[in-house]
């Protein structure tokens, strides 16, 4: 598609919150596709390709993707209503705001939920997870891979290995809304049962698409549940035939897919899976961008929420304001320089920090100069804000 047009989006402020993120010209152009039928012979292979390319992103050959109109939040509903029956136990590994939200969703559908809460900026230890799994039988363990409220990265691989060893029948669900395509996720090799995400972060597509991949083991658990799923719109009974039909080259209807958004997602997936850099180099580029942003913050005396380097995400950074400064001193000044960052979200410390996203084209297209703008903007704004305080 890139060769067929010379579309360039209008100048605008640089959006470097932890999602939505900047999107490429090709993706935005694809999102402007003319209206067409969702059962058109032209559209069917586009959705089918998206299903196949989603597997590539997560290194799975057997996982079942579900691409449904909605936000990442819809992934919680899919997990809660399809895999956990009322009265069953769920363990939520909590590293911030989104652990509370996943727990609330599970409770809405009747699960008995325990949360293993790490202190702010940290993750639960292997010993703590083992003790929880030995104390009670859980149907599912949920992990927030990168909690967008804190920028804390959980060791998904290590946690999944622990669950498999201690409680092999327990399902492992990874909330990867803020990590897919910016952090490596080996779905098959790590033994994950669910990865849920959304279009507007590392996948570099406008908001509006809920993306979930379920293992064949998870599908089997769903097929053998005692009671019907407790959601209508999120029910895999409705969506699994749709996904299978489109992948096989046939149309089937339950609810209208977001046609233009699927075209945009196709453009982004094609660039990620078939373009340059490769997936491996893409992850390395995100790691380097994160290093640069955090190094700039450290030089200015800004501490990360993550307490250890091993807990820091590659797609975003959460930084405490320096002593004497607040959100009002920093965020509007960055905005005036055309750099949009996000305020704090964690309810206990929301006024003490801010968040920067560095994902997608901002990272993998260095000619844009986005990371340079973030770094120079931080340096200028902190210096200006400190000078204003001391005046």
C-alpha positions as CSV (number, residue, x, y, z in Angstrom):
1,X,0.0,0.0,0.0
2,X,2.9,2.4,0.8
3,X,3.9,2.5,-2.9
4,X,0.4,3.5,-4.0
5,X,0.2,6.8,-2.2
6,X,2.1,9.8,-0.9
7,X,-0.1,10.4,2.1
8,X,1.5,12.4,4.9
9,X,-0.4,13.2,8.0
10,X,-0.7,16.8,9.1
11,X,1.8,18.3,11.6
12,X,0.7,17.7,15.1
13,X,1.9,17.5,18.7
14,X,4.0,14.4,19.4
15,X,1.8,11.9,21.3
16,X,4.1,10.0,23.7
17,X,1.7,8.8,26.4
18,X,1.6,5.0,27.1
19,X,-1.1,4.6,24.5
20,X,-2.7,5.6,22.2
21,X,0.6,6.2,20.4
22,X,1.8,7.8,17.2
23,X,0.8,5.8,14.1
24,X,2.6,5.6,10.7
25,X,1.3,7.4,7.6
26,X,0.6,4.0,6.0
27,X,-1.6,2.9,9.0
28,X,-3.5,6.2,9.1
29,X,-4.0,6.0,5.3
30,X,-5.3,2.4,5.6
31,X,-7.7,3.6,8.3
32,X,-9.3,5.9,5.8
33,X,-10.3,2.9,3.6
34,X,-13.7,3.5,1.8
35,X,-16.7,1.9,3.4
36,X,-17.3,-1.6,2.4
37,X,-19.2,-4.7,3.4
38,X,-17.7,-6.8,6.2
39,X,-18.6,-9.9,4.2
40,X,-17.1,-8.6,1.0
41,X,-14.7,-11.0,-0.8
42,X,-12.1,-8.2,-0.6
43,X,-12.3,-7.9,3.1
44,X,-12.4,-11.5,4.1
45,X,-8.7,-12.2,3.4
46,X,-7.7,-9.0,5.2
47,X,-9.2,-10.2,8.5
48,X,-7.9,-13.7,7.8
49,X,-4.4,-12.3,7.4
50,X,-4.7,-10.3,10.6
51,X,-5.5,-13.5,12.5
52,X,-2.5,-15.2,11.1
53,X,-0.1,-12.3,11.6
54,X,-1.3,-11.9,15.2
55,X,0.1,-15.4,15.8
56,X,3.5,-14.3,14.4
57,X,3.7,-11.4,16.8
58,X,3.3,-13.7,19.8
59,X,5.4,-16.7,18.5
60,X,2.5,-19.1,18.5
61,X,1.5,-21.7,15.9
62,X,-1.6,-23.1,17.7
63,X,-3.0,-20.1,19.6
64,X,-6.5,-18.9,18.6
65,X,-6.8,-15.2,18.0
66,X,-10.0,-13.2,18.7
67,X,-10.1,-9.8,17.0
68,X,-13.2,-8.0,18.3
69,X,-14.4,-4.4,18.2
70,X,-13.7,-3.0,21.7
71,X,-10.9,-1.9,23.9
72,X,-8.3,-3.9,25.8
73,X,-10.8,-4.1,28.6
74,X,-12.9,-6.4,26.6
75,X,-10.1,-9.0,27.0
76,X,-10.8,-9.1,30.7
77,X,-14.4,-9.8,30.0
78,X,-13.5,-12.6,27.6
79,X,-11.3,-14.2,30.3
80,X,-13.7,-13.7,33.1
81,X,-16.8,-14.9,31.3
82,X,-15.4,-17.8,29.2
83,X,-12.7,-19.4,31.4
84,X,-13.8,-18.8,35.0
85,X,-17.1,-20.1,36.3
86,X,-18.9,-18.5,39.2
87,X,-17.5,-19.6,42.5
88,X,-14.1,-20.6,41.1
89,X,-10.9,-19.1,42.4
90,X,-8.7,-16.6,40.6
91,X,-5.3,-15.2,41.7
92,X,-4.4,-11.7,40.4
93,X,-0.8,-10.7,40.5
94,X,-1.0,-7.0,41.2
95,X,1.6,-4.4,40.1
96,X,-0.6,-1.4,39.9
97,X,-4.0,0.1,38.8
98,X,-4.8,-2.5,36.2
99,X,-4.5,-5.4,38.6
100,X,-7.3,-3.9,40.6
101,X,-9.4,-3.5,37.4
102,X,-8.8,-7.1,36.3
103,X,-9.8,-8.3,39.7
104,X,-13.0,-6.3,39.7
105,X,-13.9,-7.7,36.3
106,X,-13.4,-11.3,37.5
107,X,-15.6,-10.6,40.5
108,X,-18.4,-9.1,38.4
109,X,-18.6,-12.6,36.7
110,X,-18.7,-14.4,40.0
111,X,-15.1,-15.4,40.6
112,X,-13.5,-15.6,44.1
113,X,-10.5,-13.3,43.7
114,X,-7.4,-13.1,45.7
115,X,-4.8,-10.4,44.9
116,X,-1.1,-10.8,45.6
117,X,0.0,-7.2,45.8
118,X,3.5,-6.1,45.3
119,X,4.7,-2.8,46.8
120,X,4.7,0.1,44.4
121,X,7.5,-0.3,41.8
122,X,8.1,-3.9,42.6
123,X,6.8,-7.4,41.6
124,X,5.8,-10.4,43.7
125,X,8.6,-12.8,44.4
126,X,8.6,-16.4,43.2
127,X,8.3,-17.6,46.8
128,X,5.2,-15.5,47.4
129,X,3.6,-16.8,44.2
130,X,4.5,-20.4,45.1
131,X,3.0,-20.0,48.6
132,X,-0.2,-18.6,47.2
133,X,-0.5,-21.5,44.7
134,X,0.1,-24.1,47.4
135,X,-2.4,-22.5,49.8
136,X,-5.4,-22.7,47.5
137,X,-6.4,-24.2,44.2
138,X,-6.8,-21.6,41.5
139,X,-8.6,-21.9,38.2
140,X,-6.5,-19.0,36.8
141,X,-3.6,-16.7,37.6
142,X,-3.5,-13.3,35.9
143,X,-0.4,-11.3,35.3
144,X,-0.2,-7.7,34.2
145,X,2.9,-7.8,31.9
146,X,3.4,-4.1,32.0
147,X,1.2,-2.1,34.3
148,X,0.5,1.1,32.4
149,X,0.1,2.9,35.7
150,X,3.6,2.2,37.0
151,X,5.7,1.1,34.0
152,X,6.6,-2.1,36.0
153,X,7.5,-5.2,33.9
154,X,6.6,-8.6,35.3
155,X,8.6,-11.7,34.4
156,X,5.9,-13.4,32.5
157,X,8.1,-16.4,31.5
158,X,9.3,-17.0,35.0
159,X,5.8,-16.7,36.5
160,X,4.3,-19.1,34.0
161,X,7.1,-21.6,34.7
162,X,6.3,-21.3,38.4
163,X,2.6,-21.9,37.9
164,X,3.2,-24.9,35.6
165,X,5.5,-26.4,38.2
166,X,3.4,-25.8,41.3
167,X,-0.2,-25.9,40.0
168,X,-0.1,-27.4,36.4
169,X,-3.9,-27.3,35.9
170,X,-4.1,-23.6,36.6
171,X,-4.5,-21.3,33.6
172,X,-2.1,-18.4,33.0
173,X,-3.5,-15.2,31.5
174,X,-1.3,-12.3,30.6
175,X,-2.7,-8.8,30.4
176,X,-0.3,-7.5,27.7
177,X,-2.2,-4.4,26.6
178,X,1.0,-2.3,27.2
179,X,3.6,-4.9,26.1
180,X,2.7,-6.7,22.9
181,X,5.1,-5.6,20.1
182,X,7.3,-3.7,22.5
183,X,8.2,-6.7,24.8
184,X,9.1,-10.2,23.6
185,X,6.2,-12.7,24.4
186,X,6.8,-16.3,23.5
187,X,3.3,-17.7,23.8
188,X,4.0,-21.3,23.0
189,X,7.4,-21.6,24.6
190,X,6.4,-20.0,27.9
191,X,3.2,-22.0,28.2
192,X,0.8,-19.1,28.3
193,X,-2.9,-19.8,28.0
194,X,-4.2,-16.3,27.2
195,X,-2.6,-13.1,26.0
196,X,-4.9,-10.1,25.8
197,X,-4.0,-6.7,24.3
198,X,-5.4,-3.8,22.2
199,X,-4.6,-2.0,19.0
200,X,-3.5,1.4,20.2
201,X,-0.2,0.7,22.0
202,X,2.8,-1.2,20.7
203,X,0.8,-2.5,17.8
204,X,0.7,1.0,16.4
205,X,-3.0,1.2,15.3
206,X,-5.8,3.6,16.3
207,X,-7.9,2.5,19.3
208,X,-10.9,0.3,19.0
209,X,-9.7,-3.3,18.6
210,X,-9.6,-5.9,21.3
211,X,-7.0,-8.6,20.5
212,X,-6.8,-11.8,22.5
213,X,-5.0,-15.1,21.8
214,X,-6.1,-18.3,23.6
215,X,-4.2,-21.6,23.9
216,X,-5.8,-24.8,22.8
217,X,-5.8,-25.8,26.4
218,X,-7.8,-22.7,27.3
219,X,-10.2,-23.5,24.4
220,X,-10.6,-27.0,25.9
221,X,-11.4,-25.6,29.3
222,X,-14.0,-23.3,27.7
223,X,-15.5,-26.2,25.7
224,X,-15.9,-28.3,28.9
225,X,-17.2,-25.7,31.3
226,X,-20.3,-26.8,33.2
227,X,-22.4,-23.7,32.6
228,X,-22.7,-21.4,29.5
229,X,-20.5,-18.3,29.2
230,X,-21.8,-15.5,31.4
231,X,-21.5,-12.8,28.7
232,X,-23.3,-12.4,25.4
233,X,-21.0,-10.1,23.4
234,X,-17.7,-11.6,24.8
235,X,-18.8,-15.2,24.4
236,X,-16.4,-17.4,22.5
237,X,-19.4,-19.5,21.5
238,X,-20.3,-16.5,19.3
239,X,-16.8,-15.4,18.2
240,X,-14.8,-18.6,17.7
241,X,-16.9,-19.7,14.6
242,X,-16.4,-16.1,13.2
243,X,-12.6,-16.2,13.6
244,X,-12.3,-19.7,12.1
245,X,-14.5,-18.8,9.2
246,X,-12.6,-15.7,8.2
247,X,-9.2,-17.5,8.5
248,X,-10.6,-20.2,6.3
249,X,-11.6,-17.6,3.7
250,X,-15.3,-17.5,4.4
251,X,-17.6,-14.8,5.9
252,X,-19.8,-15.4,8.9
253,X,-21.7,-12.9,11.0
254,X,-22.3,-12.2,14.7
255,X,-21.5,-8.5,15.1
256,X,-20.0,-6.1,12.6
257,X,-16.2,-5.9,12.7
258,X,-14.6,-2.4,12.5
259,X,-13.7,-2.7,8.8
260,X,-11.5,0.4,8.5
261,X,-9.7,-0.4,11.7
262,X,-9.0,-4.0,10.5
263,X,-7.4,-2.5,7.4
264,X,-5.2,-0.2,9.6
265,X,-4.3,-3.2,11.8
266,X,-3.4,-5.1,8.7
267,X,-1.0,-2.3,7.6
268,X,0.6,-2.2,11.0
269,X,1.0,-6.0,11.3
270,X,2.4,-6.2,7.8
271,X,5.1,-3.6,8.7
272,X,5.9,-5.4,12.0
273,X,6.0,-9.0,10.6
274,X,7.3,-8.4,7.1
275,X,9.2,-5.1,7.2
276,X,12.3,-3.8,8.8
277,X,13.4,-4.1,11.6
278,X,12.7,-7.7,12.4
279,X,10.7,-8.6,15.5
280,X,14.0,-9.3,17.4
281,X,15.5,-6.0,16.3
282,X,12.2,-4.2,17.2
283,X,12.4,-5.4,20.8
284,X,16.1,-4.3,20.9
285,X,15.2,-0.9,19.6
286,X,12.5,-0.5,22.3
287,X,15.0,-1.5,25.0
288,X,17.5,1.1,23.7
289,X,14.9,3.9,23.5
290,X,13.8,3.1,27.1
291,X,17.5,3.2,28.2
292,X,17.9,6.7,26.6
293,X,14.8,8.1,28.2
294,X,15.7,6.7,31.7
295,X,19.3,7.9,31.4
296,X,18.0,11.4,30.6
297,X,15.7,11.2,33.6
298,X,18.5,10.0,35.9
299,X,20.7,12.9,34.7
300,X,18.0,15.3,35.8
301,X,17.4,13.6,39.1
302,X,14.1,11.9,38.1
303,X,13.7,8.5,39.7
304,X,11.7,5.7,38.0
305,X,8.8,4.1,39.8
306,X,10.2,0.7,39.1
307,X,12.6,0.0,42.0
308,X,15.0,-2.2,40.0
309,X,16.2,-2.1,36.4
310,X,14.8,-5.6,35.9
311,X,11.3,-4.3,36.6
312,X,11.4,-1.6,34.0
313,X,9.3,-1.8,30.8
314,X,10.7,-1.1,27.4
315,X,7.6,0.6,25.9
316,X,7.1,3.2,28.6
317,X,8.7,4.9,31.6
318,X,7.1,6.3,34.8
319,X,9.2,9.0,36.5
320,X,8.8,10.8,39.8
321,X,8.8,14.5,39.6
322,X,12.0,16.0,41.0
323,X,12.0,17.5,44.5
324,X,10.0,20.8,44.5
325,X,8.3,20.3,41.1
326,X,4.8,19.0,40.3
327,X,2.7,18.0,37.3
328,X,1.7,21.7,36.8
329,X,5.4,22.6,36.5
330,X,6.3,19.9,33.9
331,X,3.4,18.5,31.8
332,X,2.1,21.8,30.4
333,X,5.6,23.0,29.6
334,X,6.2,19.8,27.6
335,X,2.9,20.3,25.9
336,X,3.9,23.8,24.9
337,X,6.9,22.3,23.2
338,X,4.7,19.9,21.3
339,X,5.4,16.8,23.4
340,X,2.3,15.2,25.1
341,X,3.0,12.9,28.1
342,X,0.7,11.4,30.7
343,X,0.0,12.3,34.3
344,X,0.2,9.7,37.0
345,X,-2.5,7.1,37.3
346,X,-1.8,5.0,40.4
347,X,-4.3,6.2,43.0
348,X,-1.8,6.2,45.9
349,X,0.9,8.4,44.2
350,X,-0.9,9.9,41.1
351,X,0.3,13.5,41.8
352,X,3.9,12.5,42.3
353,X,4.9,11.2,38.9
354,X,4.3,11.2,35.2
355,X,4.5,8.7,32.3
356,X,6.2,8.7,28.9
357,X,5.4,6.2,26.2
358,X,8.1,5.1,23.7
359,X,6.6,2.5,21.4
360,X,6.0,1.8,17.8
361,X,7.0,4.3,15.1
362,X,8.4,6.6,17.8
363,X,11.1,3.9,18.4
364,X,11.5,2.0,15.1
365,X,11.6,5.0,12.8
366,X,14.6,7.0,14.3
367,X,14.5,9.5,11.4
368,X,11.4,11.0,13.0
369,X,13.6,12.1,15.9
370,X,10.9,11.4,18.5
371,X,13.2,10.1,21.2
372,X,15.5,13.1,20.7
373,X,12.5,15.4,21.2
374,X,11.5,13.6,24.4
375,X,15.0,13.8,25.8
376,X,15.6,17.5,24.8
377,X,12.2,18.4,26.0
378,X,12.7,16.9,29.4
379,X,16.0,18.7,29.8
380,X,14.7,22.1,28.8
381,X,11.5,21.8,30.8
382,X,13.1,20.7,34.1
383,X,15.7,23.4,33.8
384,X,13.0,26.0,33.1
385,X,10.7,24.8,35.9
386,X,13.6,24.8,38.4
387,X,14.6,28.3,37.4
388,X,11.0,29.5,37.7
389,X,10.8,28.1,41.2
390,X,14.0,29.7,42.3
391,X,13.2,33.1,40.7
